[in-house]
Amino acid sequence: MNFTCAVLLFLVALLFALAGITRAGVWLIERRSPPIGAFAKIRGARIHYVHVRAPARADLPPVVFIHGASANLKDQMLPLRPLLEGRAEVLFLDRPGFGWSERGDNETLAAQADTIAALMDHIGIKKAVIVAHSFGGAITTAFARQHPDKTAGLVFVSAATHPWPGGATAWYYKLTATPGIGWLFSETLACPAGMLRIGDATACVFSPNKVPEGYIDDASIPLVLRPSAFRANARDVAQLYDYVRAATPAYREIQAPAVVISGDRDKVVYARVHSVGLERDVPGAELIWVPNLGHKPDWIAPDLVVGAIQKVAGKDVDLQAMARIVEGRIASDAYHDGKCPDIKVPDAELAPG
């Protein structure tokens, strides 16, 4: 046997071994994070959701949550359900292809918005405040434009909604979105490599704020490392830049009241592009800018998110005062600052309106 053949056999054996490790990892991830809600067949896909019915004396309209990339319904449900239960009808869902929801024919952001609207119809929610985190912000702009009759208000939390300088994304998203090689990568390397890096990656998502104790397991974040979810996540991210470039000019058509919550230390998205852009482009949008806040206001400042829900629902809420209270709580946070550099963009490169 020559050297080339030996190398090829080794690589094939390595791929089979990694595929086996991935299958075992998927089994363990799913065993630790079983479904917690109900299922409904929506536009051909089986969608997993948690529906909290309205109390007899609800003081808020229904609220629907749209999670971001790499996440699932638990990411918003755990910090925010306790603050809203007893006050409003609430719907949390795994976006198509994430958590325990099937992907179905939901490859575009517009299709995902339609599926969320159809799920609302299935449950009986006619109109709701839509609360979106990160990537979910882009889907929410599609929802607000395609289903204005179902949109009572909008709360954008560290949203990704505008073209950013260069349009770059992480290399593993590009690789996974590539036909053929992306499938092989997701079925072999992505899960074991992801489990090795998930702690550091999560720390940078929260930085400079502290990751809540038990967050990764409690929020079932490893579910995204399953091959099918990893591919769905990559395809979503791969199309984001083109979507927001095309969609941004139409944001001025959005009529629902909107609040935008953002931190100046977000290490995941360009807050000065996306959040500043939303304030500029969505008529009447109010920007709540919190110093020393990272990418996770839903966990670090859930009271502020609930205040924003109240505000778009017509309540008299001083969100700027609430933001100052949050600022005081986190002013000294500096977790993982050395390992997770800030991302900054010159004002001259803000996305065009």
N, C-alpha and C positions, 0 to 999 in steps of 0.2 A: 504493500500500500504506500503510495507516494504521499508527500507532505500535504499537497493540496486536498487530496481525498480525506486525509486525517482531519484537517481543519474543518472541512465541510461537515463531516460526521460529528465532530465535536459541537459545531454550531447547531446542527439539527437536534442533537441530544440536549443541548442547553435550552433551546426553544421549547422542546417537549417538557423539560423540567420546569421551566418558568410557567408554561401553560398549566401544569399540574398544581404548582404553587398558587397560581391565580384562582383555579377552581376551588381549591381548599380555602383560600382567603375569602372568596365570595360566599361559600357555605357558612363560614364563621361570621362574616359581616351580617348576612341575612338572619342568622340565628340570633344574633345579639340585637337586631333592629327590626323586629317583625312589624307588620302593618298595625296601626293603632286606630284607624278610622273605618269608614265605609267605602264601598266602590260603586261606581255608576258607569255605564257604557255611554260615553259622550262623543258624538261624531265619529264613531267607529273605534274609539280607544277607551280602555278601562282606566278610569281616573280614580285615584285614591284621595280622599278628603276627610276633614273633620268639620262637622257642622254643629255649632252651638246655637240652639234655638233662642229666640228672643224672650226675655223675661216679660212678665205681665206689665211692668211699668218701665219699659226701656226708655231711657232719655236720649239715646243716640240712634241714628239710622243704622241699618245693616253695614257691616264692614267686611270687605274681602281682601285677603292678603296674597300678594304675588312675590314669591321668594326669588333670590338671585341665582347666579351661577354656582355650581358645585354644592347646592344646598337642597333642602326639602322642606316640607311644611313645618317641621319641628323648629326650624331656625327662627321663625317669627312667633310660633305658637307658644313656646316655653316662656319667653319674657312678657308677652303681651296679652295672652288669654287671661291670666289672673287679674289684670287691670281692667278688662272689658267685660268679663263674664258677670251677668247680672245687670249690665247696662245696655247691651246691644246684641243683636243677632250677629254671629261671627262665622266666617267661612275661611278655613285654611285648606290649601290643596297642594299636592305634589304636581308641579308643572309636568306636562307630557314628556316622558322619558326619564324623569327624576323620581327619587324615592321609590314608591310602589306603583306609580302610574305608567301605563304603556305609552309609547311614543305615538303610535298611530300615524295619521296623516297630518302631523303638526310640525313640519320642518321649518316653517316660517314663523316669524313673530306675529304676523297678522293672523295666521291660523291658530296659534296658541291663544290669542286674544279672543277669537271666536269660540274656541272651546271653553274658555272660562265663562264667557257670556252664556253659552249653552248649559253649562253646569249650574249657573245661577237660575236659569229657567227650570231646570230639572228639580232643584231644591225648592223653588218658589220665591227666590229673592228678585224683586222687580228692579230695585235700584239700590246702589250701595256706594259708600266711600271706599275707594280703592287705595290700598297702602302697599307701596312697592319698595323693595330694597335692591340696590345695585342694578344688576342686569334686568331685574323685574321692572325697572323704571322704563326701559325701552318698550317692553310689552304693554305697559300701562299707557304710554302715549298712543300706541295702536288701539288699545281698548277705548280710550277716551274719544278718539276720532271715529272709530267704527261703531261704537255703541254709546253715543252721548245720552240716549234715553235711559241708560242703565247706570250712568255716572253721576252720583250725588256730590262727589268731591274727590280730590286727589291729594295724597300725601306721598311725596317722593323722599326716600331716605337713602342718602349717599348714592343717588341714582346714576346710571350710565345712559345718557340720552343724546349726546352730541358728538360730532366728529372730533377726534382728538389728534394732536400733532403726529403725523406719520402713520396713524392707524395700526400700529404694531400691537401684537398680542404675544403671549408666551409661546415659546417654540413648541411645547408639547401639544398645544391646541392646534397649531398649524399641522404638525405631524399627524395627529390623530384624525384630523379632518381630511387628510389625503387618502383617496381610495386605495384599497389594497394594503399598503404599508401601515395605514392608520389602524385597520382592523387587527393586523398582526401585533402592532405595538400594544393596543388595548387589551389583547387577549394574553399577553405574555409579561411585559415589563411594567405596565402602568400601575397595576395594583400593588405588587411588592415594593416598587420604588415609591409609590405614593404613600404607603403606610410608613415608610422610613422618614418621609419628609413632612407628614401631615402636622406634626407638632410645631415645627418651625414655620410652616406656611400659615398656620392658624394664628400664631403669635404675631405675624406681620399683618394679618388682616385686622387684628384688634389694636396693634401698636399705634400710639404710645400708651393706650389703655390696657388694662390687665385682662387676660383671657379668664372668663369665669371658671371656677372650679368644676371639673367634669364636663365642660362644654362639648368636647369632641364626641364623647360617647353619648351624652344626654341628647344632643341634637342629631345623632346618627349621621355625622358628616362622612364617615367611610362609605356610606351607600353609593356615593358618586364614583368610587373607585371600581365598581363593578363594570365590566367591559361595555355593556350596552349603554349604561348611564354616562360613562366616560366619553363615549362617542357622541351621544346626544349633546352633552355639555360642550364638546369641542365644536360641533357643527353650529350650535347656537352662537358661540363666541366668534367663530369664523365669519359669520354673516352680519355681525353687529355693526361694524363700521359702515358697510354699504347701506344697511337699513337706515342708520341715523343720518347719513349724508342725504339720503333721499327724503326722509321724513321731516327733518328739522324745519324746513320752510312752512310746513302745514301746522306746526304747533300753535301758531297764532289763531287757528280755527278752534282751539280747545276753549270751551266756555265754562267748564266746571270750576268752582273755587279750588285753589291749589296752594299747598304749603310745601316748601322745599327745605329739608333739614340736612345740614352738611357740616363737616368738621374741617378745619384748616390743616389737619395732620393726616388726612386720608392717604394711605400708602397703596391703595388699590386702583382708584380711578382719579382722573384729573378733576378735582372738585371745582377748580376755578374755570374749567371749561363746561362741565356738565351742570352743576348746580347754579352757577352764575348765568349760564345759558338758559336754563329753565326760567329763572326770574325774569330774564330779558324777553323771552319768546312766548311764554304762556301768559295771556292777558290777566293781570291782577295777581299773579303768583307772589307769595311772600316768602322771602329767603330768610331762614334762621341759621345764622353762621356761628358756630361754637368753637372758640379757640381750644386747642389741644385735644380735640376729639378726632378719633380715627374713623375707620370705615363701618363701625358697628353701633350706631346710635340706638338701634332697636334693642340691644342688650345693655349698653352703657347708660342710655338715657331713655328708657321706655316710658317714663312719665312725660317726657317732652313729645314723644310720638303720640301718646294718647291726647295730650293737649292740642296737637295739630289736628287730630281727628275731630275733636270738639270744635275747633275753630272753623274747619271747612263745613261742619254740620250747622254752623250758625251761632255757636255759643260765643259769649264775650270772654275771650281768653287772651291774656297778655303773654304771647309766646316769647317775646324778647326778654321779659322778666324771668320766665321759666328757664330760658337759655343761660342767663347769668347765674342762676342757681346751679345748673349743671356744670357750668364753667368752674364755679367754685369747688365743686366736688372733685373735679379731675385736673385741676390746675397743676398739681405736682406730678402727675403721671409721666413716667419716662420708660415704660417697659419696652425692652428690645430696641431702643432707639439706635444703638450702635449696629445692630444686625439688620435693621429694616430701614433703609434710607427713605427720606421723604421724596415724593415725586412733585416736581414743580414745573410750571409752564409760564413763559412770559405773557403778559397781558396782550401783547401784539398778536399772539397766535390763538386768541380765543376764537371759537368756532363762529362762522358768519351766521347771522340771523336769517 
